[in-house]
Amino acid sequence: MTALEKYIIAIPTYNRYDVISKKTLLTLKEGGVASASIYLFVANKAQEKLYKQAVPKELYGKIVVGKLGITNQRNYIVKYFPEGQYVVSCDDDIEAVEALKDGKLVKINDINRFFLYAYEILVKEELYIYGIYPVHNPFFMKQGYTDGLKFIIGVLYGFINRHNKQLVVTSPVKEDYQLSILYFKIDGGVIRFNDVTVKTKFNAKGGIGEDRFVMNKQSAEYLVKQYPDIVKIKHRKNGMTEINLKALKRSDPKKPIIGKGIDTTANQIARLKLNKPTQKFINNSLLPLISNTTIQITKSRQNISGIGRSQPFGYGNKIAREFGEYRNNKTYPELWEALVTLGKAIVPDYIPWTGIQVNHNYESKKHTDGKNRGLSLAVSFGDFTGGELVIEDKEYQTKLHPVIFNGALREHFNKPITGNRYSLVYFVSAPSKYSDDDILNLHNEILNTVE
């Protein structure tokens, strides 16, 4: 674990300066967590003063003035820490962290060890957030962890920090439900330890406020509207509005998670590995063809996405704003056939690509592909260094390692290039009047042009 990845504790807290020392801070201290790693996030200067007066300095590392409201505070915490930082978020009134053993709940004495273990599981599973069982009841708990869509309760969870706009929570309460959904949609899974829970007083005074009936109802209705395929409203006997999440198994992060046909909301990023026969085809067949083809300098995209040599093949929106076949298919028929052959080999069938952008040393500016629909695949090859694809400030080297992402939703560009870099982007682009079936039919026609 690097210095950046060594965990810190973030505690969003409001008006609980009188209990935090006896609960969460004491729990963490007894569990072997270094006080220097603990950050208390308060709402304003007045709250900061109260906490400094009431909380012994040896129990925490720093008090940070953040934002008022739990949703705003969670977003602030993400911005406060750098990307890649391992953050453990805790509520301020945790009395104990407990684990299931022989049908009973037993106090975890070494909490530090659990946090380190949880991080190892995230790395192993290639996921970014974990949580614990949301109910303090061993009868319902099970040994081990799951990686499908589960509710990650906000009382205690850990995450590897990312400054990703798609992870910004907007629900006034039940923001932890929304966070669970957002991480699942982006990464295809979340980790939940179903044999670990906390002892705490849920819905205690302080925190988000007293109007929980109203706030729960409003947030539940908001989340159902935002995620109708995932969220379902339910009511407790006392009339409190709650929600359930649809049970979804871990998804291949390369695949769209929700929706039929072409999922324009699919927003995962995934890297693929090319097998040796495909690499051999690229180096021995495609590279000679493409290097002997003069890729024209693109003028139409200079003010939009960059400067350099870039030409479209296949079908898409042409300069005259018409949808149709690009002339390069017939101008360079051997290259077109090779591009289709490669597409059949490396592009998953859930991306019904109709167009291929062919680039030579093309340095794109930061942009989104506003006319594209759904996921695209980018891959590069040649004798070069640099040219990394940067998606929302994270770099991906696509040299013989295709990257799948949604260019219509994520800002992206590529870094300067030394040498000869050829890159391909397989994408879907068509006016809204063309249905998913129209696009799928065209995609199949393209595939059938080569054996």
C-alpha positions as CSV (number, residue, x, y, z in Angstrom):
1,M,0.0,0.0,0.0
2,T,1.5,3.4,-1.0
3,A,1.5,6.5,1.1
4,L,-1.4,7.8,-1.0
5,E,-3.3,4.6,-0.5
6,K,-2.8,4.4,3.2
7,Y,-6.2,5.0,4.6
8,I,-7.5,8.1,6.2
9,I,-10.8,8.3,8.2
10,A,-13.3,11.0,7.2
11,I,-16.1,11.6,9.7
12,P,-18.9,14.0,8.6
13,T,-20.4,15.3,11.8
14,Y,-22.9,17.9,12.9
15,N,-23.9,18.9,16.4
16,R,-22.5,15.8,18.0
17,Y,-19.4,17.3,19.6
18,D,-20.7,16.0,22.9
19,V,-20.8,12.3,21.9
20,I,-18.3,11.7,19.2
21,S,-15.4,11.3,21.7
22,K,-17.3,8.6,23.6
23,K,-18.4,6.8,20.5
24,T,-16.7,6.8,17.1
25,L,-13.4,8.3,18.2
26,L,-13.1,6.0,21.2
27,T,-14.1,3.0,19.0
28,L,-11.4,3.8,16.5
29,K,-8.8,4.4,19.2
30,E,-9.5,1.1,20.8
31,G,-9.4,-0.6,17.4
32,G,-5.8,0.5,16.7
33,V,-6.6,3.3,14.2
34,A,-4.0,6.2,14.4
35,S,-5.6,9.4,15.5
36,A,-3.5,11.4,13.0
37,S,-5.4,9.7,10.2
38,I,-8.8,11.0,11.4
39,Y,-10.4,14.1,9.8
40,L,-13.6,15.6,11.3
41,F,-15.6,17.4,8.6
42,V,-17.9,20.1,10.2
43,A,-20.4,22.4,8.6
44,N,-19.1,25.9,9.5
45,K,-16.8,27.9,11.7
46,A,-19.2,27.9,14.6
47,Q,-19.3,24.1,14.6
48,E,-15.5,24.0,14.3
49,K,-15.2,26.1,17.5
50,L,-17.6,23.8,19.4
51,Y,-15.7,20.7,18.3
52,K,-12.3,22.1,19.2
53,Q,-13.6,23.0,22.6
54,A,-15.3,19.7,23.3
55,V,-13.2,17.0,21.6
56,P,-9.7,16.2,23.0
57,K,-7.1,16.9,20.3
58,E,-5.3,13.6,20.9
59,L,-8.4,11.8,19.4
60,Y,-8.2,13.2,15.9
61,G,-5.8,14.6,13.4
62,K,-7.6,17.6,11.8
63,I,-10.9,19.4,11.8
64,V,-12.0,20.6,8.3
65,V,-14.7,23.1,7.6
66,G,-16.7,21.6,4.8
67,K,-20.4,22.0,3.8
68,L,-23.8,21.9,5.6
69,G,-25.9,18.9,4.8
70,I,-24.8,15.3,4.6
71,T,-25.1,15.1,0.8
72,N,-23.0,18.3,0.3
73,Q,-20.5,17.1,2.9
74,R,-20.0,13.7,1.2
75,N,-19.3,15.4,-2.1
76,Y,-16.9,17.9,-0.4
77,I,-15.0,15.0,1.2
78,V,-14.4,13.5,-2.2
79,K,-13.1,16.8,-3.6
80,Y,-10.9,17.4,-0.5
81,F,-8.8,14.3,-0.9
82,P,-6.7,13.4,-4.0
83,E,-7.6,10.7,-6.4
84,G,-6.3,7.3,-5.4
85,Q,-6.6,8.0,-1.7
86,Y,-8.1,5.2,0.3
87,V,-10.8,6.8,2.4
88,V,-12.9,5.2,5.2
89,S,-16.0,7.2,6.0
90,C,-17.6,6.8,9.4
91,D,-20.6,8.2,11.2
92,D,-19.9,10.0,14.4
93,D,-21.8,7.7,16.8
94,I,-20.4,4.2,16.2
95,E,-20.1,2.3,19.5
96,A,-18.5,-0.8,18.1
97,V,-17.6,-2.6,14.9
98,E,-18.7,-6.2,15.1
99,A,-18.4,-9.5,13.1
100,L,-20.5,-12.5,12.8
101,K,-19.0,-15.6,14.5
102,D,-20.9,-18.8,15.3
103,G,-24.2,-17.1,14.8
104,K,-23.4,-14.2,17.2
105,L,-22.0,-10.7,16.9
106,V,-18.5,-10.3,18.3
107,K,-16.6,-7.0,18.7
108,I,-13.7,-6.6,16.2
109,N,-10.8,-5.5,18.4
110,D,-8.4,-4.8,15.5
111,I,-10.4,-2.4,13.3
112,N,-7.2,-1.2,11.7
113,R,-6.6,-4.8,10.4
114,F,-10.2,-4.9,9.0
115,F,-9.7,-1.7,7.1
116,L,-6.5,-3.0,5.6
117,Y,-8.1,-6.3,4.7
118,A,-11.1,-4.5,3.1
119,Y,-8.7,-2.5,0.9
120,E,-7.0,-5.7,-0.3
121,I,-10.4,-7.1,-1.3
122,L,-11.2,-3.9,-3.4
123,V,-7.8,-4.3,-5.2
124,K,-8.4,-8.0,-5.7
125,E,-11.9,-7.6,-7.1
126,E,-11.0,-4.4,-9.1
127,L,-13.8,-2.4,-7.4
128,Y,-13.8,0.9,-5.7
129,I,-16.2,0.9,-2.8
130,Y,-17.1,-1.5,0.1
131,G,-19.6,-1.4,2.9
132,I,-21.0,-3.4,5.8
133,Y,-24.3,-5.2,6.6
134,P,-26.9,-2.4,7.2
135,V,-28.8,-4.1,10.1
136,H,-27.4,-5.0,13.5
137,N,-29.0,-8.5,13.6
138,P,-26.9,-11.7,13.2
139,F,-30.0,-13.7,12.2
140,F,-30.0,-12.0,8.7
141,M,-26.2,-11.9,8.3
142,K,-24.1,-14.3,6.3
143,Q,-20.4,-15.1,6.2
144,G,-18.2,-13.4,3.5
145,Y,-18.8,-10.6,1.0
146,T,-20.9,-10.1,-2.1
147,D,-20.0,-8.0,-5.2
148,G,-23.4,-7.4,-6.8
149,L,-25.7,-4.4,-6.2
150,K,-26.2,-4.1,-2.5
151,F,-27.0,-1.2,-0.3
152,I,-23.8,0.4,1.0
153,I,-24.9,2.1,4.2
154,G,-23.3,5.4,5.0
155,V,-22.6,4.6,8.6
156,L,-19.3,3.0,7.6
157,Y,-17.8,2.4,4.2
158,G,-14.5,2.6,2.4
159,F,-13.6,3.8,-1.1
160,I,-10.7,4.5,-3.4
161,N,-11.2,8.1,-4.2
162,R,-12.0,9.3,-7.7
163,H,-12.9,12.8,-8.9
164,N,-15.6,11.5,-11.2
165,K,-18.6,13.7,-12.0
166,Q,-20.7,10.6,-12.4
167,L,-20.2,9.8,-8.7
168,V,-21.6,13.1,-7.4
169,V,-24.6,12.5,-5.1
170,T,-27.7,14.7,-5.4
171,S,-30.3,13.1,-3.1
172,P,-30.9,15.3,0.0
173,V,-31.0,12.1,2.2
174,K,-30.6,8.5,1.3
175,E,-27.5,9.6,-0.4
176,D,-25.9,6.3,0.5
177,Y,-28.5,4.5,-1.6
178,Q,-27.7,6.7,-4.5
179,L,-23.9,6.3,-4.0
180,S,-24.4,2.5,-4.1
181,I,-26.2,2.8,-7.4
182,L,-23.7,5.2,-9.0
183,Y,-20.7,3.0,-8.1
184,F,-22.5,-0.1,-9.4
185,K,-23.4,1.6,-12.7
186,I,-19.9,2.7,-13.3
187,D,-17.9,-0.2,-12.0
188,G,-20.3,-3.1,-12.4
189,G,-20.2,-4.1,-8.7
190,V,-19.8,-3.0,-5.1
191,I,-18.3,-5.0,-2.2
192,R,-20.5,-5.6,0.9
193,F,-19.2,-7.5,3.9
194,N,-22.3,-9.3,5.0
195,D,-20.6,-10.6,8.2
196,V,-19.6,-7.2,9.5
197,T,-21.9,-4.5,11.0
198,V,-21.8,-1.7,13.6
199,K,-23.4,-1.0,16.9
200,T,-25.0,2.4,16.7
201,K,-28.2,4.2,17.3
202,F,-29.7,4.7,13.9
203,N,-31.6,8.0,13.3
204,A,-30.3,9.6,16.5
205,K,-30.8,13.3,17.1
206,G,-28.4,15.6,15.3
207,G,-27.0,14.8,11.9
208,I,-29.4,15.4,9.0
209,G,-32.2,16.8,11.1
210,E,-35.6,15.9,12.6
211,D,-38.0,15.9,9.7
212,R,-37.1,12.4,8.6
213,F,-40.6,11.4,7.5
214,V,-40.7,14.3,5.0
215,M,-37.1,14.0,3.9
216,N,-37.3,10.2,3.5
217,K,-40.4,10.6,1.4
218,Q,-38.9,13.3,-0.9
219,S,-35.7,11.4,-1.3
220,A,-37.4,8.1,-2.0
221,E,-39.5,9.7,-4.7
222,Y,-36.5,11.4,-6.2
223,L,-34.5,8.1,-6.4
224,V,-37.4,6.2,-8.0
225,K,-37.6,8.9,-10.6
226,Q,-33.9,8.8,-11.3
227,Y,-33.5,5.0,-11.3
228,P,-36.9,3.5,-12.0
229,D,-35.4,0.1,-13.0
230,I,-33.5,-0.2,-9.7
231,V,-35.4,1.5,-6.9
232,K,-38.7,0.5,-5.4
233,I,-40.6,2.4,-2.6
234,K,-41.8,0.6,0.5
235,H,-43.3,1.8,3.8
236,R,-42.7,0.8,7.3
237,K,-45.6,0.2,9.7
238,N,-45.0,3.7,11.2
239,G,-45.5,5.3,7.8
240,M,-41.8,6.0,7.2
241,T,-41.0,5.9,3.5
242,E,-38.1,3.6,2.6
243,I,-36.7,2.0,-0.6
244,N,-35.4,-1.3,-1.8
245,L,-32.8,-1.8,-4.5
246,K,-33.3,-4.4,-7.2
247,A,-31.0,-7.4,-6.7
248,L,-28.5,-7.3,-9.6
249,K,-25.5,-9.5,-10.0
250,R,-22.1,-8.1,-10.6
251,S,-21.9,-7.1,-14.2
252,D,-19.0,-7.2,-16.6
253,P,-17.8,-3.6,-16.4
254,K,-17.4,-3.7,-20.1
255,K,-21.1,-4.3,-20.6
256,P,-24.0,-1.9,-20.3
257,I,-25.9,-2.6,-17.1
258,I,-29.4,-1.3,-17.6
259,G,-31.6,-0.8,-20.6
260,K,-32.4,-2.7,-23.7
261,G,-30.8,-2.1,-27.1
262,I,-28.1,0.5,-27.2
263,D,-27.7,1.8,-23.7
264,T,-26.7,5.5,-23.9
265,T,-26.4,5.7,-20.1
266,A,-23.8,2.9,-19.9
267,N,-20.8,4.6,-18.4
268,Q,-18.2,2.0,-17.4
269,I,-14.6,2.1,-18.4
270,A,-12.9,-1.2,-19.2
271,R,-9.6,-2.3,-20.6
272,L,-9.3,-5.4,-22.8
273,K,-6.4,-7.7,-23.6
274,L,-5.7,-8.8,-27.2
275,N,-4.8,-12.4,-27.8
276,K,-1.6,-13.2,-29.7
277,P,-3.3,-14.0,-33.1
278,T,-5.1,-10.6,-33.0
279,Q,-1.8,-8.8,-32.1
280,K,-0.2,-10.6,-35.0
281,F,-3.0,-9.6,-37.4
282,I,-2.5,-5.9,-36.3
283,N,1.2,-5.9,-36.7
284,N,1.5,-8.1,-39.9
285,S,-1.6,-7.2,-41.8
286,L,-3.3,-4.0,-40.6
287,L,-0.2,-1.9,-39.8
288,P,1.4,-2.3,-43.3
289,L,-1.9,-1.4,-44.9
290,I,-2.6,1.6,-42.8
291,S,1.0,2.9,-42.9
292,N,0.9,2.9,-46.7
293,T,-2.4,4.8,-46.7
294,T,-2.2,8.6,-46.5
295,I,-4.7,9.5,-43.8
296,Q,-5.9,13.0,-44.7
297,I,-5.5,16.0,-42.4
298,T,-8.9,16.6,-40.8
299,K,-10.1,20.2,-41.0
300,S,-13.7,19.7,-39.9
301,R,-12.7,18.6,-36.4
302,Q,-10.0,21.1,-35.6
303,N,-12.2,23.5,-33.6
304,I,-14.0,20.6,-31.9
305,S,-11.6,18.0,-30.8
306,G,-8.1,18.4,-32.1
307,I,-5.6,18.7,-35.0
308,G,-4.0,16.0,-37.1
309,R,-4.7,13.2,-39.5
310,S,-8.1,11.6,-38.9
311,Q,-10.6,10.1,-41.2
312,P,-13.9,8.2,-40.7
313,F,-14.8,4.8,-42.2
314,G,-18.1,2.9,-42.1
315,Y,-21.4,4.8,-41.6
316,G,-22.2,7.9,-39.7
317,N,-23.0,11.6,-39.6
318,K,-21.3,13.2,-42.6
319,I,-20.2,16.8,-43.1
320,A,-23.5,17.7,-44.8
321,R,-25.3,16.5,-41.7
322,E,-26.6,13.5,-43.5
323,F,-26.3,9.9,-42.2
324,G,-24.7,7.6,-44.7
325,E,-21.7,5.7,-45.9
326,Y,-18.3,7.4,-45.7
327,R,-16.4,7.5,-49.0
328,N,-13.2,6.1,-47.5
329,N,-14.8,2.6,-47.6
330,K,-14.6,2.6,-51.4
331,T,-11.5,4.7,-51.7
332,Y,-9.5,2.3,-49.5
333,P,-11.4,-1.0,-49.8
334,E,-8.5,-3.3,-48.5
335,L,-8.1,-1.1,-45.4
336,W,-11.9,-1.1,-44.9
337,E,-12.0,-4.8,-45.0
338,A,-9.1,-5.1,-42.5
339,L,-10.8,-2.7,-40.2
340,V,-14.0,-4.7,-40.2
341,T,-12.0,-7.9,-39.7
342,L,-10.4,-6.4,-36.6
343,G,-13.7,-5.0,-35.3
344,K,-15.2,-8.5,-35.5
345,A,-12.3,-9.8,-33.4
346,I,-12.0,-7.2,-30.7
347,V,-15.2,-5.2,-30.3
348,P,-17.8,-6.9,-28.0
349,D,-21.2,-7.6,-29.5
350,Y,-22.9,-5.2,-27.1
351,I,-21.2,-2.3,-29.1
352,P,-23.0,-2.4,-32.5
353,W,-20.5,-0.1,-34.1
354,T,-21.3,1.5,-37.4
355,G,-18.3,3.8,-37.7
356,I,-14.5,3.7,-37.3
357,Q,-12.4,6.7,-36.8
358,V,-8.8,6.1,-38.1
359,N,-6.1,8.4,-36.7
360,H,-2.5,9.0,-37.4
361,N,-0.6,11.0,-34.7
362,Y,-3.9,12.7,-34.0
363,E,-3.7,14.8,-30.8
364,S,-7.3,15.5,-29.6
365,K,-8.3,18.3,-27.4
366,K,-10.5,17.7,-24.3
367,H,-14.0,17.0,-25.7
368,T,-17.1,14.8,-25.6
369,D,-18.5,12.9,-28.6
370,G,-21.9,14.5,-28.5
371,K,-23.3,12.7,-31.5
372,N,-22.2,9.2,-30.4
373,R,-24.6,6.7,-28.9
374,G,-23.5,4.4,-26.1
375,L,-20.1,2.9,-25.6
376,S,-17.1,3.1,-28.0
377,L,-13.8,1.1,-28.2
378,A,-10.4,2.8,-28.7
379,V,-7.2,1.0,-29.5
380,S,-3.8,2.1,-30.8
381,F,-0.7,0.5,-32.3
382,G,2.6,1.4,-34.0
383,D,6.1,2.5,-33.0
384,F,5.5,5.3,-30.6
385,T,5.6,6.6,-27.0
386,G,3.1,8.8,-25.3
387,G,-0.4,9.4,-26.7
388,E,-2.2,8.1,-23.6
389,L,-5.9,8.4,-23.7
390,V,-7.0,10.6,-20.8
391,I,-10.6,10.1,-19.6
392,E,-11.6,12.6,-16.9
393,D,-8.0,13.0,-15.8
394,K,-7.2,9.3,-15.6
395,E,-4.6,8.0,-18.2
396,Y,-5.0,4.8,-20.2
397,Q,-2.3,3.5,-22.6
398,T,-4.3,1.9,-25.4
399,K,-1.3,0.4,-27.3
400,L,-2.6,-3.1,-28.1
401,H,-4.9,-2.7,-25.0
402,P,-8.4,-1.5,-26.1
403,V,-10.3,0.8,-23.8
404,I,-14.1,0.9,-23.7
405,F,-15.9,4.0,-22.5
406,N,-18.8,6.3,-23.2
407,G,-17.3,9.3,-25.1
408,A,-20.6,11.1,-25.2
409,L,-20.7,11.3,-21.4
410,R,-17.0,11.4,-20.4
411,E,-14.6,14.2,-21.4
412,H,-11.4,12.8,-23.0
413,F,-8.3,13.7,-24.9
414,N,-4.9,12.2,-25.7
415,K,-1.4,13.3,-24.7
416,P,1.4,14.3,-27.1
417,I,2.9,11.6,-29.3
418,T,6.5,10.7,-30.2
419,G,6.9,8.4,-33.2
420,N,4.1,6.9,-35.3
421,R,0.9,6.2,-33.5
422,Y,-2.1,4.8,-35.3
423,S,-5.4,4.6,-33.4
424,L,-8.9,3.4,-34.1
425,V,-12.2,4.2,-32.5
426,Y,-15.2,1.9,-33.1
427,F,-18.4,3.9,-32.4
428,V,-22.1,4.2,-32.9
429,S,-23.3,7.5,-34.4
430,A,-26.7,8.1,-36.0
431,P,-29.5,10.6,-35.8
432,S,-32.3,10.0,-33.3
433,K,-34.7,9.0,-36.1
434,Y,-32.7,5.8,-36.5
435,S,-33.9,3.2,-34.0
436,D,-31.8,0.7,-32.2
437,D,-33.0,-2.0,-34.6
438,D,-32.0,0.1,-37.6
439,I,-28.5,0.4,-36.2
440,L,-28.2,-3.3,-35.3
441,N,-29.3,-4.2,-38.8
442,L,-26.7,-1.9,-40.3
443,H,-24.0,-3.3,-37.9
444,N,-24.8,-6.8,-39.0
445,E,-24.7,-5.8,-42.7
446,I,-21.2,-4.4,-42.1
447,L,-20.0,-7.6,-40.4
448,N,-21.3,-9.7,-43.2
449,T,-19.1,-7.8,-45.7
450,V,-16.1,-9.9,-44.7
451,E,-15.8,-13.6,-44.0
